Amino acid sequence: MRYRSGSIAINESLDLPLLCHVRNSRYIFQRQLRALLGYGDADLERKRFAWRIDRLARAGYLALFDQRIFGEKVYSITRKGLQYLEARGYQLISITSGMETILDPLKMMHSLELTAIRLTMQRSGALHSWKSDVEVSSDNMETGDEYAKDYDAIATLRSTDRLLRFGIEYERTTKAAVRYRELHSLLAGERRLDGILYFVRGSDRLFTVAGHLAGAHPEILFCAADSFELRGLNSLFIKNLEQPAATLIESLGLTTANHGTTQERLAFPTHTR
């Protein structure tokens, strides 16, 4: 079979999951994407993955950010990439090829740091599945607000006896007091999730945010994102300003056996409309 100049043949078992992960992450480091897709760190695997992703970028399905961040390549989905996913039945109504603006570069660091939280959970073995913000938003748009808000993600975690679903919120910068009051009210209306894990960039701001939002949900826990990325499930979470801090393992009885890690990172994105 011959292809037009500049076109490529898409491998549905390897390229489709890659395109879905990039779309769902909004912006992602090459290193992060390699980990999500289960590629190893051996030199040959790195080269194979680099070839695959650069091939998709050259063909216009992915965009390479015009400068490196911390020395690393950053990728995002393109309109052509979205059109291909939509043609294959993997569309999301929260991000479509017909939108005037697909992505906001001002939110790039938020996306990259949120994926770092996801990978920390994945490495712990406690993460069963992860639904990104574009998937959560699509669910809410299709069902008329299935969840109380468009969370940054929804993580399903393994406890000793069952699976627990948590809304994931990640905050890089301090909000106005009125915004925290609105957010407190929204989270108080959440009925479909087991709890909220609220990550804050910078331990100095953790107690300020917890002071605004503690008690918004019976199981809302706060953690410094930098600490979590270093210590994983052994980092300390607080529920309010009065109770002592505890780890997620202590608070939720999470299972951390590594047998679950591969299942999450290799899973094909399941939100297909």
Stockholm file with secondary structure:
# STOCKHOLM 1.0

chainA/1-273         MRYRSGSIAINESLDLPLLCHVRNSRYIFQRQLRALLGYGDADLERKRFAWRIDRLARAGYLALFDQRIFGEKVYSITRKGLQYLEARGYQLISITSGMETILDPLKMMHSLELTAIRLTMQRSGALHSWKSDVEVSSDNMETGDEYAKDYDAIATLRSTDRLLRFGIEYERTTKAAVRYRELHSLLAGERRLDGILYFVRGSDRLFTVAGHLAGAHPEILFCAADSFELRGLNSLFIKNLEQPAATLIESLGLTTANHGTTQERLAFPTHTR
#=GR chainA/1-273 SS CCCCTTCCCCCTTTHHHHHHHHHHHSSEEHHHHHHHTTCCSSHHHHHHHHHHHHHHHHTTSEEECSSCBTTBCEEEECHHHHHHHHHTTCCBTTBCTTSSCCCCGGGHHHHHHHHHHHHHHHHHTCEEEEEEHHHHHHHHHHHTCSSSSCCSEEEEEEBSSSEEEEEEEEESSCCCHHHHHHHHHHHHTCCSSSEEEEEESSHHHHHHHHHHHTTSSTTEEEEEHHHHHHHGGGSEEBSSSSSCCEEHHHHHCBCCCGGGHHHHHHCCCCCCC
#=GC SS_cons         CCCCTTCCCCCTTTHHHHHHHHHHHSSEEHHHHHHHTTCCSSHHHHHHHHHHHHHHHHTTSEEECSSCBTTBCEEEECHHHHHHHHHTTCCBTTBCTTSSCCCCGGGHHHHHHHHHHHHHHHHHTCEEEEEEHHHHHHHHHHHTCSSSSCCSEEEEEEBSSSEEEEEEEEESSCCCHHHHHHHHHHHHTCCSSSEEEEEESSHHHHHHHHHHHTTSSTTEEEEEHHHHHHHGGGSEEBSSSSSCCEEHHHHHCBCCCGGGHHHHHHCCCCCCC
//
